[in-house]
């Protein structure tokens, strides 16, 4: 009997040790790090995100990222604000609009910059300059960066939206609307420039504009955590380095993630027009102020547009932790 009691005691000790060890060991999900859902939109502006996804760069930072694609930055932003995603790849204007309406949103990085805009039109409309737009019908997707680009085009000729007829159209509706003659000019995402040229053929015409630098931002919603955001940004900094070293690979990644939405000719032609590097800068803050002032005047949005209010929307901690040089000048 004493021997049996000793064996039983030994077995009990082994079981207790095993149980304690299990309780102290992280679950597989915990060991892998945080998980985060990223709502994406601008395929070229957000190229580092898609390159990180294609090359599996998240795992090196011990983060599990689920990338969801949306048609516009406005849709991606709604996913973030609605809690379906923690982070979003959005344009500067949708982010400013959310800030002015008091939504819980933080800007954690300016991922890329782009300034090669086109106003698309037809040769029979004789629009040889932006000063010829008065009274014309202009199709554009309202609530996106494109709307602000058109506002800057008009301002360059001393005009405002009140001087034209704005027609709210989805980005992919612009080519057909121009072909039918429903509008005199159209502004859309660069990914639809070629489709417009095809739809119009010899009637195609365009006015180029470089007076507005659109920024693709990474924003964090109310459910995003700093550790997960920092891990994502570390992966994006690495992706940006790989993008610079091998632009062709980045283009392949963008095409793969677009699932046929984008064509290789467009990607090859326009990706070099983007400047990539995650940053937060004084230039970004000034642009947000300018856009906020425009949005309040043009759209009657209620929130404050002063420097202090917009500075409070820039959350520098995660990017500073991921790449201290990216915020050093800010």
C-alpha positions as CSV (number, residue, x, y, z in Angstrom):
1,X,0.0,0.0,0.0
2,X,2.7,2.6,0.8
3,X,4.2,1.8,-2.6
4,X,0.9,2.4,-4.4
5,X,0.4,5.6,-2.5
6,X,3.9,6.8,-3.6
7,X,3.1,5.9,-7.3
8,X,-0.2,7.8,-7.1
9,X,1.5,10.8,-5.6
10,X,4.1,10.8,-8.3
11,X,1.4,10.6,-11.0
12,X,-0.5,13.4,-9.5
13,X,2.7,15.6,-9.4
14,X,3.3,14.9,-13.1
15,X,-0.2,15.8,-14.0
16,X,-0.1,19.0,-12.0
17,X,3.2,20.0,-13.6
18,X,1.8,19.4,-17.1
19,X,-1.3,21.4,-16.3
20,X,0.8,24.3,-15.0
21,X,3.0,24.2,-18.1
22,X,-0.1,24.3,-20.4
23,X,-1.5,27.2,-18.5
24,X,1.7,29.2,-18.9
25,X,2.1,28.4,-22.6
26,X,0.6,30.9,-25.0
27,X,-2.0,29.6,-27.3
28,X,-1.0,29.4,-31.0
29,X,-2.9,32.6,-31.8
30,X,-1.1,34.4,-28.9
31,X,2.3,33.1,-30.0
32,X,1.7,34.3,-33.5
33,X,1.0,37.9,-32.3
34,X,-2.0,40.2,-32.9
35,X,-4.4,39.9,-35.8
36,X,-5.6,42.8,-37.8
37,X,-8.0,43.4,-40.7
38,X,-6.9,46.0,-43.2
39,X,-9.4,47.6,-45.6
40,X,-7.7,48.4,-48.9
41,X,-8.8,50.5,-51.8
42,X,-6.2,52.3,-53.9
43,X,-4.2,49.5,-55.6
44,X,-1.3,51.6,-56.7
45,X,-1.3,54.0,-53.8
46,X,-1.4,51.1,-51.4
47,X,1.2,49.0,-53.3
48,X,3.3,48.4,-50.1
49,X,0.3,46.8,-48.5
50,X,-0.3,44.4,-51.4
51,X,3.4,43.6,-51.7
52,X,3.5,42.7,-48.0
53,X,0.5,40.5,-48.5
54,X,1.9,38.7,-51.6
55,X,5.3,38.1,-50.0
56,X,4.1,37.2,-46.6
57,X,5.9,40.0,-44.8
58,X,3.4,40.1,-41.9
59,X,4.7,36.9,-40.4
60,X,8.2,38.4,-39.9
61,X,6.5,40.9,-37.6
62,X,4.4,38.3,-35.9
63,X,1.2,39.8,-37.0
64,X,-1.7,38.1,-38.8
65,X,-3.2,40.4,-41.4
66,X,-6.4,39.9,-43.3
67,X,-6.6,42.2,-46.3
68,X,-10.0,43.2,-47.7
69,X,-10.4,45.1,-50.9
70,X,-13.0,47.8,-51.6
71,X,-13.8,49.9,-54.7
72,X,-13.0,53.3,-53.2
73,X,-11.2,54.7,-50.2
74,X,-14.5,56.0,-49.0
75,X,-15.8,52.4,-48.8
76,X,-12.6,51.3,-47.0
77,X,-13.0,54.1,-44.6
78,X,-16.6,53.1,-43.8
79,X,-15.4,49.6,-43.1
80,X,-12.9,51.0,-40.5
81,X,-15.4,53.3,-38.9
82,X,-18.0,50.6,-38.8
83,X,-15.6,48.2,-37.0
84,X,-15.2,45.7,-39.8
85,X,-11.5,46.6,-40.1
86,X,-9.0,48.0,-37.7
87,X,-6.8,49.8,-40.4
88,X,-7.7,51.3,-43.7
89,X,-5.9,52.4,-46.9
90,X,-7.7,55.6,-47.8
91,X,-7.3,58.9,-49.6
92,X,-6.6,62.2,-47.8
93,X,-10.0,63.7,-48.5
94,X,-12.1,60.9,-47.0
95,X,-9.9,61.0,-43.9
96,X,-10.4,64.8,-43.6
97,X,-14.2,64.4,-44.0
98,X,-14.3,61.8,-41.2
99,X,-12.3,64.1,-39.0
100,X,-14.6,67.1,-39.6
101,X,-17.6,65.0,-38.8
102,X,-16.1,63.9,-35.4
103,X,-15.5,60.2,-36.3
104,X,-13.0,58.2,-34.2
105,X,-10.1,58.1,-36.7
106,X,-6.3,58.4,-36.4
107,X,-3.9,58.9,-39.3
108,X,-0.9,56.7,-38.7
109,X,1.0,57.0,-42.0
110,X,1.1,58.7,-45.3
111,X,2.0,55.7,-47.5
112,X,2.4,57.3,-51.0
113,X,2.0,60.5,-53.0
114,X,0.6,61.0,-56.6
115,X,0.1,64.1,-58.7
116,X,-0.5,63.0,-62.3
117,X,-4.2,63.9,-62.7
118,X,-6.2,64.1,-65.9
119,X,-9.6,65.7,-66.7
120,X,-11.1,63.5,-69.4
121,X,-13.2,64.9,-72.2
122,X,-14.1,64.7,-75.9
123,X,-12.6,66.5,-78.8
124,X,-16.1,67.8,-79.8
125,X,-16.5,69.6,-76.5
126,X,-13.6,71.9,-77.3
127,X,-12.3,72.0,-73.7
128,X,-8.8,73.3,-74.4
129,X,-8.3,74.7,-70.9
130,X,-9.8,74.6,-67.4
131,X,-11.1,78.1,-68.0
132,X,-13.5,76.7,-70.6
133,X,-15.3,74.6,-68.0
134,X,-17.8,77.2,-66.9
135,X,-21.4,75.9,-67.3
136,X,-20.2,72.4,-68.3
137,X,-21.3,69.0,-66.9
138,X,-18.5,67.3,-65.0
139,X,-18.8,63.7,-63.8
140,X,-16.9,62.6,-60.8
141,X,-17.2,60.4,-57.7
142,X,-18.1,62.7,-54.9
143,X,-16.5,62.2,-51.5
144,X,-13.2,60.9,-52.9
145,X,-9.9,62.5,-53.7
146,X,-11.1,63.0,-57.2
147,X,-13.6,65.6,-56.1
148,X,-10.9,67.7,-54.5
149,X,-8.7,67.3,-57.5
150,X,-11.4,68.8,-59.7
151,X,-11.9,71.6,-57.2
152,X,-8.2,72.4,-57.6
153,X,-8.5,72.3,-61.4
154,X,-11.3,74.8,-61.2
155,X,-9.5,77.0,-58.8
156,X,-6.5,77.2,-61.1
157,X,-8.9,79.0,-63.6
158,X,-10.6,81.1,-61.0
159,X,-13.7,78.9,-60.9
160,X,-15.6,76.9,-58.2
161,X,-18.1,74.0,-58.2
162,X,-20.9,76.6,-58.4
163,X,-19.6,77.5,-61.9
164,X,-20.1,74.0,-63.3
165,X,-22.7,71.2,-63.2
166,X,-21.3,68.4,-61.0
167,X,-22.7,65.0,-61.8
168,X,-22.0,62.3,-59.1
169,X,-20.9,59.1,-60.8
170,X,-19.1,56.0,-59.7
171,X,-15.5,55.9,-60.9
172,X,-16.3,53.1,-63.5
173,X,-19.3,55.0,-64.9
174,X,-17.2,57.9,-66.2
175,X,-16.1,56.3,-69.5
176,X,-19.6,55.3,-70.6
177,X,-21.1,58.6,-69.5
178,X,-18.5,60.5,-71.7
179,X,-19.1,58.1,-74.6
180,X,-22.9,58.8,-74.4
181,X,-22.4,62.5,-74.1
182,X,-24.1,62.6,-70.7
183,X,-21.3,64.8,-69.4
184,X,-18.8,67.1,-71.1
185,X,-15.8,66.1,-68.9
186,X,-15.1,63.5,-66.3
187,X,-12.6,62.9,-63.5
188,X,-12.0,59.4,-62.2
189,X,-9.3,57.2,-60.8
190,X,-6.3,56.7,-63.1
191,X,-7.2,53.0,-63.5
192,X,-10.1,54.1,-65.7
193,X,-8.1,56.4,-68.0
194,X,-7.4,53.7,-70.5
195,X,-11.1,52.5,-70.5
196,X,-12.1,56.1,-71.3
197,X,-9.6,56.3,-74.2
198,X,-11.0,53.0,-75.6
199,X,-14.6,54.1,-75.2
200,X,-14.0,57.4,-77.0
201,X,-11.5,56.4,-79.6
202,X,-10.5,59.3,-81.8
203,X,-12.8,61.6,-79.8
204,X,-10.7,61.2,-76.7
205,X,-9.1,64.3,-75.2
206,X,-7.6,65.1,-71.8
207,X,-6.3,68.1,-69.7
208,X,-3.4,67.2,-67.5
209,X,-3.1,68.6,-64.0
210,X,-0.3,68.4,-61.4
211,X,-1.5,71.0,-59.0
212,X,-2.7,68.5,-56.4
213,X,-0.8,65.8,-54.6
214,X,-3.1,63.0,-53.6
215,X,-1.9,61.0,-50.6
216,X,-2.8,57.4,-49.7
217,X,-3.1,57.2,-46.0
218,X,-3.1,54.4,-43.5
219,X,-5.7,55.2,-40.9
220,X,-6.6,53.4,-37.6
221,X,-10.1,53.1,-36.4
222,X,-11.5,52.7,-32.8
223,X,-10.6,49.0,-32.5
224,X,-7.0,49.3,-33.6
225,X,-4.2,48.8,-31.1
226,X,-0.8,50.4,-31.1
227,X,1.1,47.1,-31.0
228,X,-0.7,45.7,-34.0
229,X,-0.4,49.0,-35.9
230,X,3.3,49.2,-35.2
231,X,3.8,45.6,-36.5
232,X,1.9,46.4,-39.7
233,X,4.0,49.5,-40.2
234,X,7.2,47.6,-39.7
235,X,6.1,45.2,-42.5
236,X,5.2,48.1,-44.7
237,X,8.5,49.8,-44.2
238,X,10.2,46.5,-45.3
239,X,7.8,46.3,-48.2
240,X,8.6,49.8,-49.3
241,X,12.3,48.8,-49.3
242,X,11.6,45.8,-51.5
243,X,9.4,47.9,-53.8
244,X,12.2,50.3,-54.3
245,X,14.7,47.5,-55.0
246,X,12.4,45.6,-57.3
247,X,9.6,47.7,-58.8
248,X,8.6,45.0,-61.3
249,X,7.9,42.6,-58.4
250,X,5.7,45.3,-56.8
251,X,3.7,45.7,-60.0
252,X,3.1,41.9,-60.1
253,X,1.9,42.0,-56.5
254,X,-0.5,44.8,-57.3
255,X,-1.8,43.0,-60.3
256,X,-2.2,39.7,-58.4
257,X,-4.2,41.5,-55.6
258,X,-6.5,43.3,-58.0
259,X,-8.0,40.0,-59.3
260,X,-8.2,41.3,-62.8
261,X,-9.5,44.8,-62.0
262,X,-6.3,46.4,-63.1
263,X,-4.5,45.9,-66.4
264,X,-0.7,45.5,-66.6
265,X,-0.4,48.4,-69.1
266,X,-1.9,50.8,-66.6
267,X,0.2,49.5,-63.7
268,X,3.4,49.7,-65.7
269,X,2.5,53.3,-66.9
270,X,1.4,54.8,-63.6
271,X,3.2,53.1,-60.7
272,X,6.4,55.1,-61.5
273,X,4.3,58.3,-60.9
274,X,3.8,57.3,-57.2
275,X,6.3,58.3,-54.5
276,X,6.4,55.5,-51.9
277,X,7.5,55.8,-48.3
278,X,5.5,55.7,-45.0
279,X,5.9,59.1,-43.4
280,X,4.2,61.7,-41.3
281,X,5.2,65.3,-42.1
282,X,4.5,69.0,-41.8
283,X,3.6,69.0,-45.5
284,X,0.9,66.4,-44.8
285,X,-0.5,68.5,-41.9
286,X,-0.7,71.6,-44.1
287,X,-2.5,69.8,-46.8
288,X,-5.0,68.4,-44.4
289,X,-5.6,72.0,-43.2
290,X,-6.1,73.2,-46.8
291,X,-8.5,70.4,-47.6
292,X,-10.5,70.8,-44.3
293,X,-11.0,74.5,-45.0
294,X,-12.2,73.6,-48.5
295,X,-14.5,70.9,-47.2
296,X,-16.1,73.2,-44.7
297,X,-16.7,75.8,-47.3
298,X,-17.9,73.5,-50.1
299,X,-19.7,70.9,-48.1
300,X,-20.7,72.7,-44.9
301,X,-19.0,70.2,-42.6
302,X,-19.1,71.2,-38.9
303,X,-15.8,70.3,-37.3
304,X,-12.8,72.5,-36.6
305,X,-10.2,72.9,-39.4
306,X,-7.5,74.5,-37.4
307,X,-3.9,73.1,-37.1
308,X,-4.3,71.9,-33.5
309,X,-7.5,69.9,-34.3
310,X,-5.9,68.2,-37.3
311,X,-2.6,67.7,-35.5
312,X,-4.6,65.7,-32.9
313,X,-5.6,63.3,-35.7
314,X,-2.0,62.4,-36.5
315,X,-0.9,59.5,-34.3
316,X,2.8,59.3,-34.6
317,X,3.7,56.6,-32.0
318,X,3.4,53.5,-34.1
319,X,5.3,54.9,-37.1
320,X,8.0,56.4,-34.9
321,X,8.4,52.9,-33.3
322,X,8.5,51.2,-36.7
323,X,10.8,53.8,-38.4
324,X,12.0,56.7,-36.3
325,X,13.3,58.6,-39.4
326,X,9.8,58.6,-40.9
327,X,8.6,61.2,-38.3
328,X,12.0,62.9,-37.4
329,X,11.2,66.0,-39.5
330,X,7.7,66.4,-38.1
